[in-house]
Amino acid sequence: MTVFGDLLAKQPAQRANYLVLIDPDSKNDGHLPDLVAGVNEAGADAILVGGSLIMDGGFIDRVKAIKDASNVPVILFPGASSQINPHLDAVLFMSLLSGRNPQFLIGEQVQAAPVVKHLGLEAISTGYLLLDGGGQTAVEFMSGSLPLPMGKPDLVVAHALAAQYLGMQLIYLEAGSGASRHVPVEVIKEVNNYVDIPLMVGGGIREPETAARLVEAGARFIVTGTVIETADGPDRMAAFARAVHGH
Ligand code: 1GP
């Protein structure tokens, strides 16, 4: 089995998978052991690692520390091809399809592909769609690409269908880390009506009840990042896991 296959195989015994995004940046130095212990205890299904901007040279060491402590797969959610490293179980091999910047549509992927091959990493082909979460996010600025407007579900559907017809395994509907507005239920329902491949939803999800509503609308993977980087993060992870799993 593959990491992605194993995650899908957990459904529908649990309604969806809960993924915790850990930013391996200097700001999380000192918190990593607690965060990973929290993931293990909460029953989250996988850890995503990555970020739009890393502020020091400790990224790979922190990914290794996360991998060594984790009971669940560690999957790269790359901000750039330079974040690929050996301490991973899989990579979201993403194309930023909502943008029109060739560097993030295909340039980074060409640089990443030989390294993924050399390291023998599982590549999960992912259409990454950035939606306007109510303010400029780091990914919007760093990728030099416009987000899709939340009020134009047809545009989101067309991009999601393009991802499916390009043969991708997964669509990531992203409002951006710390977004003031998460991807709305209506948009998830609409995309789900048109596409057959699974939807991952993240950005601005702050409450377990919200996560449960997004799963009800058709999300198969829920990602939280910012909300777990707090003192009560481990408790919140457990509540999110229950809400996403449906038990
Ligand atoms: C960001 O979707 C992830 O890429 C998580 O977002 O930090 O807002 O939870 P938050």
Boltz pocket constraint, residues with backbone or C-beta under 6 A from the ligand:
constraints:
  - pocket:
      binder: B
      contacts: [[A, 21], [A, 174], [A, 175], [A, 176], [A, 177], [A, 178], [A, 179], [A, 201], [A, 202], [A, 203], [A, 204], [A, 205], [A, 223], [A, 224], [A, 225], [A, 226], [A, 227]]
      max_distance: 6.0
